[in-house]
Amino acid sequence: MVLVLKKGATKKSIRLLLKNMAEKSKHKGVDVRRFVGKITLKKDALKIQRELRDEWE
């Protein structure tokens, strides 16, 4: 999103533009916090990552 400020804009008008922009750009997407702690790993995550990378060699 682009916000255009004109020369000579007052602090009040800038705050109003920022407020309007914040209202228009509501957060869209998935709340990933609900997945925190849901996966249980039997190995260390770094070891798993290294194994997966080694498969490509």
PDBQT receptor file of N, H, CA, C and O in Angstrom, charges set to zero:
ATOM      1  N   MET A   1       0.847  -1.165   0.000  1.00  0.00    +0.000 N 
ATOM      2  CA  MET A   1       0.000   0.000   0.000  1.00  0.00    +0.000 C 
ATOM      3  C   MET A   1       0.896   1.233   0.000  1.00  0.00    +0.000 C 
ATOM      4  O   MET A   1       1.930   1.259   0.667  1.00  0.00    +0.000 OA
ATOM      5  N   VAL A   2       0.500   2.235  -0.739  1.00  0.00    +0.000 N 
ATOM      6  H   VAL A   2      -0.340   2.214  -1.282  1.00  0.00    +0.000 HD
ATOM      7  CA  VAL A   2       1.281   3.460  -0.868  1.00  0.00    +0.000 C 
ATOM      8  C   VAL A   2       0.536   4.595  -0.192  1.00  0.00    +0.000 C 
ATOM      9  O   VAL A   2      -0.672   4.762  -0.362  1.00  0.00    +0.000 OA
ATOM     10  N   LEU A   3       1.277   5.365   0.571  1.00  0.00    +0.000 N 
ATOM     11  H   LEU A   3       2.259   5.230   0.709  1.00  0.00    +0.000 HD
ATOM     12  CA  LEU A   3       0.715   6.522   1.245  1.00  0.00    +0.000 C 
ATOM     13  C   LEU A   3       1.394   7.755   0.676  1.00  0.00    +0.000 C 
ATOM     14  O   LEU A   3       2.617   7.876   0.752  1.00  0.00    +0.000 OA
ATOM     15  N   VAL A   4       0.630   8.666   0.112  1.00  0.00    +0.000 N 
ATOM     16  H   VAL A   4      -0.364   8.568   0.050  1.00  0.00    +0.000 HD
ATOM     17  CA  VAL A   4       1.178   9.868  -0.503  1.00  0.00    +0.000 C 
ATOM     18  C   VAL A   4       0.979  11.033   0.448  1.00  0.00    +0.000 C 
ATOM     19  O   VAL A   4      -0.141  11.356   0.843  1.00  0.00    +0.000 OA
ATOM     20  N   LEU A   5       2.095  11.658   0.806  1.00  0.00    +0.000 N 
ATOM     21  H   LEU A   5       3.005  11.396   0.485  1.00  0.00    +0.000 HD
ATOM     22  CA  LEU A   5       2.041  12.846   1.652  1.00  0.00    +0.000 C 
ATOM     23  C   LEU A   5       2.361  14.055   0.787  1.00  0.00    +0.000 C 
ATOM     24  O   LEU A   5       3.345  14.069   0.048  1.00  0.00    +0.000 OA
ATOM     25  N   LYS A   6       1.528  15.048   0.891  1.00  0.00    +0.000 N 
ATOM     26  H   LYS A   6       0.729  15.036   1.492  1.00  0.00    +0.000 HD
ATOM     27  CA  LYS A   6       1.748  16.265   0.117  1.00  0.00    +0.000 C 
ATOM     28  C   LYS A   6       2.573  17.247   0.948  1.00  0.00    +0.000 C 
ATOM     29  O   LYS A   6       2.545  17.226   2.178  1.00  0.00    +0.000 OA
ATOM     30  N   LYS A   7       3.293  18.086   0.256  1.00  0.00    +0.000 N 
ATOM     31  H   LYS A   7       3.316  18.103  -0.743  1.00  0.00    +0.000 HD
ATOM     32  CA  LYS A   7       4.121  19.086   0.912  1.00  0.00    +0.000 C 
ATOM     33  C   LYS A   7       3.235  19.997   1.752  1.00  0.00    +0.000 C 
ATOM     34  O   LYS A   7       2.207  20.489   1.287  1.00  0.00    +0.000 OA
ATOM     35  N   GLY A   8       3.646  20.211   2.986  1.00  0.00    +0.000 N 
ATOM     36  H   GLY A   8       4.481  19.811   3.364  1.00  0.00    +0.000 HD
ATOM     37  CA  GLY A   8       2.883  21.083   3.874  1.00  0.00    +0.000 C 
ATOM     38  C   GLY A   8       1.806  20.359   4.660  1.00  0.00    +0.000 C 
ATOM     39  O   GLY A   8       0.962  21.004   5.281  1.00  0.00    +0.000 OA
ATOM     40  N   ALA A   9       1.816  19.037   4.648  1.00  0.00    +0.000 N 
ATOM     41  H   ALA A   9       2.503  18.513   4.143  1.00  0.00    +0.000 HD
ATOM     42  CA  ALA A   9       0.812  18.273   5.402  1.00  0.00    +0.000 C 
ATOM     43  C   ALA A   9       1.052  18.463   6.897  1.00  0.00    +0.000 C 
ATOM     44  O   ALA A   9       2.191  18.476   7.365  1.00  0.00    +0.000 OA
ATOM     45  N   THR A  10      -0.033  18.608   7.622  1.00  0.00    +0.000 N 
ATOM     46  H   THR A  10      -0.958  18.598   7.241  1.00  0.00    +0.000 HD
ATOM     47  CA  THR A  10       0.086  18.815   9.066  1.00  0.00    +0.000 C 
ATOM     48  C   THR A  10       0.168  17.467   9.779  1.00  0.00    +0.000 C 
ATOM     49  O   THR A  10      -0.155  16.424   9.210  1.00  0.00    +0.000 OA
ATOM     50  N   LYS A  11       0.608  17.514  11.036  1.00  0.00    +0.000 N 
ATOM     51  H   LYS A  11       0.870  18.361  11.498  1.00  0.00    +0.000 HD
ATOM     52  CA  LYS A  11       0.696  16.281  11.827  1.00  0.00    +0.000 C 
ATOM     53  C   LYS A  11      -0.679  15.639  11.970  1.00  0.00    +0.000 C 
ATOM     54  O   LYS A  11      -0.807  14.415  11.951  1.00  0.00    +0.000 OA
ATOM     55  N   LYS A  12      -1.691  16.462  12.110  1.00  0.00    +0.000 N 
ATOM     56  H   LYS A  12      -1.587  17.456  12.125  1.00  0.00    +0.000 HD
ATOM     57  CA  LYS A  12      -3.049  15.954  12.272  1.00  0.00    +0.000 C 
ATOM     58  C   LYS A  12      -3.506  15.209  11.018  1.00  0.00    +0.000 C 
ATOM     59  O   LYS A  12      -4.113  14.143  11.119  1.00  0.00    +0.000 OA
ATOM     60  N   SER A  13      -3.222  15.759   9.847  1.00  0.00    +0.000 N 
ATOM     61  H   SER A  13      -2.729  16.625   9.764  1.00  0.00    +0.000 HD
ATOM     62  CA  SER A  13      -3.639  15.107   8.600  1.00  0.00    +0.000 C 
ATOM     63  C   SER A  13      -2.841  13.819   8.370  1.00  0.00    +0.000 C 
ATOM     64  O   SER A  13      -3.379  12.842   7.848  1.00  0.00    +0.000 OA
ATOM     65  N   ILE A  14      -1.563  13.812   8.756  1.00  0.00    +0.000 N 
ATOM     66  H   ILE A  14      -1.125  14.605   9.180  1.00  0.00    +0.000 HD
ATOM     67  CA  ILE A  14      -0.739  12.606   8.615  1.00  0.00    +0.000 C 
ATOM     68  C   ILE A  14      -1.264  11.503   9.528  1.00  0.00    +0.000 C 
ATOM     69  O   ILE A  14      -1.367  10.347   9.118  1.00  0.00    +0.000 OA
ATOM     70  N   ARG A  15      -1.596  11.863  10.765  1.00  0.00    +0.000 N 
ATOM     71  H   ARG A  15      -1.512  12.802  11.098  1.00  0.00    +0.000 HD
ATOM     72  CA  ARG A  15      -2.147  10.872  11.701  1.00  0.00    +0.000 C 
ATOM     73  C   ARG A  15      -3.457  10.301  11.170  1.00  0.00    +0.000 C 
ATOM     74  O   ARG A  15      -3.708   9.102  11.293  1.00  0.00    +0.000 OA
ATOM     75  N   LEU A  16      -4.285  11.148  10.586  1.00  0.00    +0.000 N 
ATOM     76  H   LEU A  16      -4.081  12.122  10.486  1.00  0.00    +0.000 HD
ATOM     77  CA  LEU A  16      -5.562  10.705  10.021  1.00  0.00    +0.000 C 
ATOM     78  C   LEU A  16      -5.327   9.729   8.864  1.00  0.00    +0.000 C 
ATOM     79  O   LEU A  16      -6.014   8.713   8.765  1.00  0.00    +0.000 OA
ATOM     80  N   LEU A  17      -4.360  10.031   7.988  1.00  0.00    +0.000 N 
ATOM     81  H   LEU A  17      -3.802  10.857   8.068  1.00  0.00    +0.000 HD
ATOM     82  CA  LEU A  17      -4.032   9.140   6.882  1.00  0.00    +0.000 C 
ATOM     83  C   LEU A  17      -3.524   7.788   7.404  1.00  0.00    +0.000 C 
ATOM     84  O   LEU A  17      -3.912   6.736   6.895  1.00  0.00    +0.000 OA
ATOM     85  N   LEU A  18      -2.662   7.825   8.413  1.00  0.00    +0.000 N 
ATOM     86  H   LEU A  18      -2.347   8.680   8.826  1.00  0.00    +0.000 HD
ATOM     87  CA  LEU A  18      -2.143   6.586   8.979  1.00  0.00    +0.000 C 
ATOM     88  C   LEU A  18      -3.241   5.759   9.631  1.00  0.00    +0.000 C 
ATOM     89  O   LEU A  18      -3.250   4.534   9.518  1.00  0.00    +0.000 OA
ATOM     90  N   LYS A  19      -4.157   6.422  10.305  1.00  0.00    +0.000 N 
ATOM     91  H   LYS A  19      -4.149   7.417  10.396  1.00  0.00    +0.000 HD
ATOM     92  CA  LYS A  19      -5.272   5.726  10.939  1.00  0.00    +0.000 C 
ATOM     93  C   LYS A  19      -6.160   5.058   9.897  1.00  0.00    +0.000 C 
ATOM     94  O   LYS A  19      -6.570   3.911  10.071  1.00  0.00    +0.000 OA
ATOM     95  N   ASN A  20      -6.457   5.766   8.823  1.00  0.00    +0.000 N 
ATOM     96  H   ASN A  20      -6.124   6.699   8.681  1.00  0.00    +0.000 HD
ATOM     97  CA  ASN A  20      -7.278   5.207   7.749  1.00  0.00    +0.000 C 
ATOM     98  C   ASN A  20      -6.577   4.028   7.080  1.00  0.00    +0.000 C 
ATOM     99  O   ASN A  20      -7.213   3.028   6.747  1.00  0.00    +0.000 OA
ATOM    100  N   MET A  21      -5.265   4.151   6.884  1.00  0.00    +0.000 N 
ATOM    101  H   MET A  21      -4.749   4.964   7.154  1.00  0.00    +0.000 HD
ATOM    102  CA  MET A  21      -4.513   3.079   6.262  1.00  0.00    +0.000 C 
ATOM    103  C   MET A  21      -4.505   1.838   7.161  1.00  0.00    +0.000 C 
ATOM    104  O   MET A  21      -4.626   0.717   6.665  1.00  0.00    +0.000 OA
ATOM    105  N   ALA A  22      -4.367   2.026   8.456  1.00  0.00    +0.000 N 
ATOM    106  H   ALA A  22      -4.270   2.936   8.859  1.00  0.00    +0.000 HD
ATOM    107  CA  ALA A  22      -4.357   0.903   9.389  1.00  0.00    +0.000 C 
ATOM    108  C   ALA A  22      -5.705   0.188   9.393  1.00  0.00    +0.000 C 
ATOM    109  O   ALA A  22      -5.757  -1.038   9.497  1.00  0.00    +0.000 OA
ATOM    110  N   GLU A  23      -6.781   0.936   9.282  1.00  0.00    +0.000 N 
ATOM    111  H   GLU A  23      -6.739   1.932   9.198  1.00  0.00    +0.000 HD
ATOM    112  CA  GLU A  23      -8.114   0.331   9.264  1.00  0.00    +0.000 C 
ATOM    113  C   GLU A  23      -8.340  -0.481   7.989  1.00  0.00    +0.000 C 
ATOM    114  O   GLU A  23      -8.993  -1.524   8.019  1.00  0.00    +0.000 OA
ATOM    115  N   LYS A  24      -7.799   0.001   6.876  1.00  0.00    +0.000 N 
ATOM    116  H   LYS A  24      -7.268   0.849   6.852  1.00  0.00    +0.000 HD
ATOM    117  CA  LYS A  24      -7.985  -0.693   5.605  1.00  0.00    +0.000 C 
ATOM    118  C   LYS A  24      -7.151  -1.957   5.513  1.00  0.00    +0.000 C 
ATOM    119  O   LYS A  24      -7.557  -2.926   4.872  1.00  0.00    +0.000 OA
ATOM    120  N   SER A  25      -5.997  -1.955   6.143  1.00  0.00    +0.000 N 
ATOM    121  H   SER A  25      -5.667  -1.168   6.663  1.00  0.00    +0.000 HD
ATOM    122  CA  SER A  25      -5.096  -3.097   6.024  1.00  0.00    +0.000 C 
ATOM    123  C   SER A  25      -5.206  -4.005   7.247  1.00  0.00    +0.000 C 
ATOM    124  O   SER A  25      -4.221  -4.230   7.951  1.00  0.00    +0.000 OA
ATOM    125  N   LYS A  26      -6.374  -4.508   7.487  1.00  0.00    +0.000 N 
ATOM    126  H   LYS A  26      -7.174  -4.325   6.915  1.00  0.00    +0.000 HD
ATOM    127  CA  LYS A  26      -6.571  -5.457   8.580  1.00  0.00    +0.000 C 
ATOM    128  C   LYS A  26      -5.770  -6.713   8.303  1.00  0.00    +0.000 C 
ATOM    129  O   LYS A  26      -5.553  -7.077   7.148  1.00  0.00    +0.000 OA
ATOM    130  N   HIS A  27      -5.333  -7.372   9.359  1.00  0.00    +0.000 N 
ATOM    131  H   HIS A  27      -5.510  -7.076  10.298  1.00  0.00    +0.000 HD
ATOM    132  CA  HIS A  27      -4.513  -8.578   9.226  1.00  0.00    +0.000 C 
ATOM    133  C   HIS A  27      -5.325  -9.681   8.555  1.00  0.00    +0.000 C 
ATOM    134  O   HIS A  27      -6.431 -10.011   8.982  1.00  0.00    +0.000 OA
ATOM    135  N   LYS A  28      -4.753 -10.233   7.508  1.00  0.00    +0.000 N 
ATOM    136  H   LYS A  28      -3.854  -9.964   7.161  1.00  0.00    +0.000 HD
ATOM    137  CA  LYS A  28      -5.393 -11.348   6.810  1.00  0.00    +0.000 C 
ATOM    138  C   LYS A  28      -4.458 -12.529   6.894  1.00  0.00    +0.000 C 
ATOM    139  O   LYS A  28      -3.239 -12.357   6.869  1.00  0.00    +0.000 OA
ATOM    140  N   GLY A  29      -4.995 -13.704   6.992  1.00  0.00    +0.000 N 
ATOM    141  H   GLY A  29      -5.985 -13.843   7.012  1.00  0.00    +0.000 HD
ATOM    142  CA  GLY A  29      -4.146 -14.876   6.985  1.00  0.00    +0.000 C 
ATOM    143  C   GLY A  29      -4.466 -15.823   8.123  1.00  0.00    +0.000 C 
ATOM    144  O   GLY A  29      -5.556 -15.795   8.694  1.00  0.00    +0.000 OA
ATOM    145  N   VAL A  30      -3.503 -16.652   8.435  1.00  0.00    +0.000 N 
ATOM    146  H   VAL A  30      -2.618 -16.675   7.971  1.00  0.00    +0.000 HD
ATOM    147  CA  VAL A  30      -3.676 -17.707   9.412  1.00  0.00    +0.000 C 
ATOM    148  C   VAL A  30      -2.984 -17.317  10.713  1.00  0.00    +0.000 C 
ATOM    149  O   VAL A  30      -1.885 -16.764  10.705  1.00  0.00    +0.000 OA
ATOM    150  N   ASP A  31      -3.633 -17.607  11.810  1.00  0.00    +0.000 N 
ATOM    151  H   ASP A  31      -4.527 -18.056  11.816  1.00  0.00    +0.000 HD
ATOM    152  CA  ASP A  31      -3.018 -17.385  13.120  1.00  0.00    +0.000 C 
ATOM    153  C   ASP A  31      -2.161 -18.601  13.453  1.00  0.00    +0.000 C 
ATOM    154  O   ASP A  31      -2.682 -19.629  13.885  1.00  0.00    +0.000 OA
ATOM    155  N   VAL A  32      -0.852 -18.489  13.254  1.00  0.00    +0.000 N 
ATOM    156  H   VAL A  32      -0.429 -17.654  12.902  1.00  0.00    +0.000 HD
ATOM    157  CA  VAL A  32       0.042 -19.628  13.444  1.00  0.00    +0.000 C 
ATOM    158  C   VAL A  32       0.334 -19.903  14.915  1.00  0.00    +0.000 C 
ATOM    159  O   VAL A  32       0.883 -20.953  15.248  1.00  0.00    +0.000 OA
ATOM    160  N   ARG A  33      -0.018 -18.990  15.782  1.00  0.00    +0.000 N 
ATOM    161  H   ARG A  33      -0.463 -18.137  15.512  1.00  0.00    +0.000 HD
ATOM    162  CA  ARG A  33       0.237 -19.202  17.213  1.00  0.00    +0.000 C 
ATOM    163  C   ARG A  33      -0.529 -20.401  17.760  1.00  0.00    +0.000 C 
ATOM    164  O   ARG A  33      -0.124 -20.989  18.763  1.00  0.00    +0.000 OA
ATOM    165  N   ARG A  34      -1.610 -20.761  17.124  1.00  0.00    +0.000 N 
ATOM    166  H   ARG A  34      -1.939 -20.284  16.309  1.00  0.00    +0.000 HD
ATOM    167  CA  ARG A  34      -2.387 -21.897  17.621  1.00  0.00    +0.000 C 
ATOM    168  C   ARG A  34      -1.672 -23.226  17.395  1.00  0.00    +0.000 C 
ATOM    169  O   ARG A  34      -2.051 -24.237  17.986  1.00  0.00    +0.000 OA
ATOM    170  N   PHE A  35      -0.642 -23.237  16.548  1.00  0.00    +0.000 N 
ATOM    171  H   PHE A  35      -0.334 -22.416  16.068  1.00  0.00    +0.000 HD
ATOM    172  CA  PHE A  35       0.101 -24.459  16.269  1.00  0.00    +0.000 C 
ATOM    173  C   PHE A  35       1.353 -24.608  17.130  1.00  0.00    +0.000 C 
ATOM    174  O   PHE A  35       2.047 -25.620  17.034  1.00  0.00    +0.000 OA
ATOM    175  N   VAL A  36       1.649 -23.624  17.964  1.00  0.00    +0.000 N 
ATOM    176  H   VAL A  36       1.085 -22.801  18.042  1.00  0.00    +0.000 HD
ATOM    177  CA  VAL A  36       2.853 -23.667  18.791  1.00  0.00    +0.000 C 
ATOM    178  C   VAL A  36       2.771 -24.834  19.774  1.00  0.00    +0.000 C 
ATOM    179  O   VAL A  36       1.796 -24.969  20.514  1.00  0.00    +0.000 OA
ATOM    180  N   GLY A  37       3.805 -25.671  19.773  1.00  0.00    +0.000 N 
ATOM    181  H   GLY A  37       4.597 -25.561  19.172  1.00  0.00    +0.000 HD
ATOM    182  CA  GLY A  37       3.871 -26.786  20.707  1.00  0.00    +0.000 C 
ATOM    183  C   GLY A  37       3.091 -28.016  20.279  1.00  0.00    +0.000 C 
ATOM    184  O   GLY A  37       2.995 -28.972  21.048  1.00  0.00    +0.000 OA
ATOM    185  N   LYS A  38       2.537 -28.022  19.093  1.00  0.00    +0.000 N 
ATOM    186  H   LYS A  38       2.614 -27.245  18.469  1.00  0.00    +0.000 HD
ATOM    187  CA  LYS A  38       1.719 -29.147  18.646  1.00  0.00    +0.000 C 
ATOM    188  C   LYS A  38       2.545 -30.284  18.064  1.00  0.00    +0.000 C 
ATOM    189  O   LYS A  38       2.109 -31.435  18.073  1.00  0.00    +0.000 OA
ATOM    190  N   ILE A  39       3.737 -29.969  17.556  1.00  0.00    +0.000 N 
ATOM    191  H   ILE A  39       4.090 -29.034  17.548  1.00  0.00    +0.000 HD
ATOM    192  CA  ILE A  39       4.573 -30.993  16.940  1.00  0.00    +0.000 C 
ATOM    193  C   ILE A  39       5.571 -31.508  17.974  1.00  0.00    +0.000 C 
ATOM    194  O   ILE A  39       6.277 -30.729  18.615  1.00  0.00    +0.000 OA
ATOM    195  N   THR A  40       5.618 -32.801  18.120  1.00  0.00    +0.000 N 
ATOM    196  H   THR A  40       5.045 -33.433  17.599  1.00  0.00    +0.000 HD
ATOM    197  CA  THR A  40       6.624 -33.395  19.005  1.00  0.00    +0.000 C 
ATOM    198  C   THR A  40       7.623 -34.148  18.137  1.00  0.00    +0.000 C 
ATOM    199  O   THR A  40       7.246 -34.990  17.323  1.00  0.00    +0.000 OA
ATOM    200  N   LEU A  41       8.889 -33.837  18.320  1.00  0.00    +0.000 N 
ATOM    201  H   LEU A  41       9.195 -33.152  18.981  1.00  0.00    +0.000 HD
ATOM    202  CA  LEU A  41       9.941 -34.439  17.531  1.00  0.00    +0.000 C 
ATOM    203  C   LEU A  41      10.706 -35.453  18.369  1.00  0.00    +0.000 C 
ATOM    204  O   LEU A  41      10.941 -35.243  19.559  1.00  0.00    +0.000 OA
ATOM    205  N   LYS A  42      11.087 -36.548  17.736  1.00  0.00    +0.000 N 
ATOM    206  H   LYS A  42      10.896 -36.719  16.769  1.00  0.00    +0.000 HD
ATOM    207  CA  LYS A  42      11.865 -37.566  18.422  1.00  0.00    +0.000 C 
ATOM    208  C   LYS A  42      13.366 -37.286  18.325  1.00  0.00    +0.000 C 
ATOM    209  O   LYS A  42      14.152 -37.808  19.117  1.00  0.00    +0.000 OA
ATOM    210  N   LYS A  43      13.765 -36.449  17.337  1.00  0.00    +0.000 N 
ATOM    211  H   LYS A  43      13.127 -36.025  16.694  1.00  0.00    +0.000 HD
ATOM    212  CA  LYS A  43      15.157 -36.063  17.145  1.00  0.00    +0.000 C 
ATOM    213  C   LYS A  43      15.295 -34.558  17.334  1.00  0.00    +0.000 C 
ATOM    214  O   LYS A  43      14.311 -33.827  17.434  1.00  0.00    +0.000 OA
ATOM    215  N   ASP A  44      16.535 -34.129  17.379  1.00  0.00    +0.000 N 
ATOM    216  H   ASP A  44      17.335 -34.723  17.297  1.00  0.00    +0.000 HD
ATOM    217  CA  ASP A  44      16.823 -32.706  17.432  1.00  0.00    +0.000 C 
ATOM    218  C   ASP A  44      16.467 -32.080  16.083  1.00  0.00    +0.000 C 
ATOM    219  O   ASP A  44      16.761 -32.660  15.039  1.00  0.00    +0.000 OA
ATOM    220  N   ALA A  45      15.851 -30.930  16.095  1.00  0.00    +0.000 N 
ATOM    221  H   ALA A  45      15.612 -30.458  16.943  1.00  0.00    +0.000 HD
ATOM    222  CA  ALA A  45      15.405 -30.283  14.865  1.00  0.00    +0.000 C 
ATOM    223  C   ALA A  45      16.574 -29.968  13.933  1.00  0.00    +0.000 C 
ATOM    224  O   ALA A  45      16.438 -30.069  12.714  1.00  0.00    +0.000 OA
ATOM    225  N   LEU A  46      17.706 -29.593  14.490  1.00  0.00    +0.000 N 
ATOM    226  H   LEU A  46      17.817 -29.511  15.480  1.00  0.00    +0.000 HD
ATOM    227  CA  LEU A  46      18.870 -29.287  13.666  1.00  0.00    +0.000 C 
ATOM    228  C   LEU A  46      19.396 -30.536  12.965  1.00  0.00    +0.000 C 
ATOM    229  O   LEU A  46      19.820 -30.466  11.811  1.00  0.00    +0.000 OA
ATOM    230  N   LYS A  47      19.372 -31.670  13.647  1.00  0.00    +0.000 N 
ATOM    231  H   LYS A  47      19.027 -31.726  14.584  1.00  0.00    +0.000 HD
ATOM    232  CA  LYS A  47      19.805 -32.931  13.028  1.00  0.00    +0.000 C 
ATOM    233  C   LYS A  47      18.880 -33.319  11.881  1.00  0.00    +0.000 C 
ATOM    234  O   LYS A  47      19.340 -33.782  10.838  1.00  0.00    +0.000 OA
ATOM    235  N   ILE A  48      17.588 -33.133  12.072  1.00  0.00    +0.000 N 
ATOM    236  H   ILE A  48      17.213 -32.757  12.919  1.00  0.00    +0.000 HD
ATOM    237  CA  ILE A  48      16.617 -33.433  11.016  1.00  0.00    +0.000 C 
ATOM    238  C   ILE A  48      16.881 -32.554   9.808  1.00  0.00    +0.000 C 
ATOM    239  O   ILE A  48      16.856 -33.026   8.671  1.00  0.00    +0.000 OA
ATOM    240  N   GLN A  49      17.133 -31.279  10.052  1.00  0.00    +0.000 N 
ATOM    241  H   GLN A  49      17.153 -30.896  10.976  1.00  0.00    +0.000 HD
ATOM    242  CA  GLN A  49      17.386 -30.345   8.959  1.00  0.00    +0.000 C 
ATOM    243  C   GLN A  49      18.642 -30.735   8.193  1.00  0.00    +0.000 C 
ATOM    244  O   GLN A  49      18.647 -30.703   6.963  1.00  0.00    +0.000 OA
ATOM    245  N   ARG A  50      19.705 -31.101   8.899  1.00  0.00    +0.000 N 
ATOM    246  H   ARG A  50      19.701 -31.127   9.898  1.00  0.00    +0.000 HD
ATOM    247  CA  ARG A  50      20.945 -31.518   8.235  1.00  0.00    +0.000 C 
ATOM    248  C   ARG A  50      20.740 -32.790   7.420  1.00  0.00    +0.000 C 
ATOM    249  O   ARG A  50      21.280 -32.911   6.321  1.00  0.00    +0.000 OA
ATOM    250  N   GLU A  51      19.974 -33.733   7.941  1.00  0.00    +0.000 N 
ATOM    251  H   GLU A  51      19.535 -33.635   8.834  1.00  0.00    +0.000 HD
ATOM    252  CA  GLU A  51      19.688 -34.965   7.195  1.00  0.00    +0.000 C 
ATOM    253  C   GLU A  51      18.940 -34.663   5.904  1.00  0.00    +0.000 C 
ATOM    254  O   GLU A  51      19.244 -35.236   4.857  1.00  0.00    +0.000 OA
ATOM    255  N   LEU A  52      17.976 -33.775   5.977  1.00  0.00    +0.000 N 
ATOM    256  H   LEU A  52      17.730 -33.310   6.827  1.00  0.00    +0.000 HD
ATOM    257  CA  LEU A  52      17.209 -33.414   4.785  1.00  0.00    +0.000 C 
ATOM    258  C   LEU A  52      18.093 -32.716   3.760  1.00  0.00    +0.000 C 
ATOM    259  O   LEU A  52      17.949 -32.941   2.558  1.00  0.00    +0.000 OA
ATOM    260  N   ARG A  53      18.999 -31.876   4.227  1.00  0.00    +0.000 N 
ATOM    261  H   ARG A  53      19.115 -31.694   5.204  1.00  0.00    +0.000 HD
ATOM    262  CA  ARG A  53      19.903 -31.189   3.294  1.00  0.00    +0.000 C 
ATOM    263  C   ARG A  53      20.884 -32.163   2.672  1.00  0.00    +0.000 C 
ATOM    264  O   ARG A  53      21.243 -32.016   1.503  1.00  0.00    +0.000 OA
ATOM    265  N   ASP A  54      21.327 -33.167   3.441  1.00  0.00    +0.000 N 
ATOM    266  H   ASP A  54      21.035 -33.286   4.390  1.00  0.00    +0.000 HD
ATOM    267  CA  ASP A  54      22.290 -34.143   2.923  1.00  0.00    +0.000 C 
ATOM    268  C   ASP A  54      21.674 -35.033   1.848  1.00  0.00    +0.000 C 
ATOM    269  O   ASP A  54      22.402 -35.599   1.031  1.00  0.00    +0.000 OA
ATOM    270  N   GLU A  55      20.358 -35.167   1.832  1.00  0.00    +0.000 N 
ATOM    271  H   GLU A  55      19.767 -34.708   2.495  1.00  0.00    +0.000 HD
ATOM    272  CA  GLU A  55      19.699 -35.984   0.818  1.00  0.00    +0.000 C 
ATOM    273  C   GLU A  55      19.907 -35.405  -0.584  1.00  0.00    +0.000 C 
ATOM    274  O   GLU A  55      19.877 -36.146  -1.567  1.00  0.00    +0.000 OA
ATOM    275  N   TRP A  56      20.115 -34.106  -0.683  1.00  0.00    +0.000 N 
ATOM    276  H   TRP A  56      20.140 -33.505   0.115  1.00  0.00    +0.000 HD
ATOM    277  CA  TRP A  56      20.236 -33.462  -1.971  1.00  0.00    +0.000 C 
ATOM    278  C   TRP A  56      21.638 -33.585  -2.556  1.00  0.00    +0.000 C 
ATOM    279  O   TRP A  56      21.848 -33.271  -3.727  1.00  0.00    +0.000 OA
ATOM    280  N   GLU A  57      22.574 -34.027  -1.774  1.00  0.00    +0.000 N 
ATOM    281  H   GLU A  57      22.403 -34.282  -0.822  1.00  0.00    +0.000 HD
ATOM    282  CA  GLU A  57      23.941 -34.129  -2.269  1.00  0.00    +0.000 C 
ATOM    283  C   GLU A  57      24.219 -35.451  -2.923  1.00  0.00    +0.000 C 
ATOM    284  O   GLU A  57      25.333 -35.687  -3.391  1.00  0.00    +0.000 OA
TER     285      GLU A  57
